[in-house]
Amino acid sequence: MKISEASRVSGVSARSLRHYENEGLIVPGRFSNGFRDYCQSTIDRVLVIRSLLESGLPVRLIRDVLPGLTDGSDAGTEAVCSEFLHEVQGYRDRLAARIAVLSDQQAALDAYLGEARRTDL
């Protein structure tokens, strides 16, 4: 499928698809006219990439670990796993801290709204 259809199917912009290609995360095929040709396995890979990026992982880490996540092989995973898991744990800890701050802010806003509604009546 062409880039516009791949964008529609995956929910990822054509610009992002080109960026993933430039970063070496995906390698779409090419039609005889040079246009990119995205197969379903590339779309599946894009969805994994998007999920990892939304989790806050940097492209560098995704590039290192992605082959083992998408091709089903265990090649080199022991060497990558320890470092990768350490970095993922760090991102997870920072995410948990951000969630705690946001939860506190939400509770403060809920209290404010509750009080404001009581004084309006």
Number of C-alpha atoms within 10 A of each C-alpha: 18 16 18 15 13 22 19 11 12 19 13 16 14 17 11 13 23 17 13 18 13 11 13 11 22 20 16 20 15 13 12 8 6 8 13 18 17 22 13 12 12 19 21 13 19 22 15 16 21 18 12 16 14 10 13 14 18 13 17 10 16 17 15 14 16 17 17 14 14 14 11 8 10 10 11 11 15 10 9 14 13 11 12 17 11 11 14 18 12 13 16 15 12 13 14 12 12 12 12 12 12 12 12 12 12 12 12 12 12 12 12 12 12 11 11 11 10 9 8 6 5
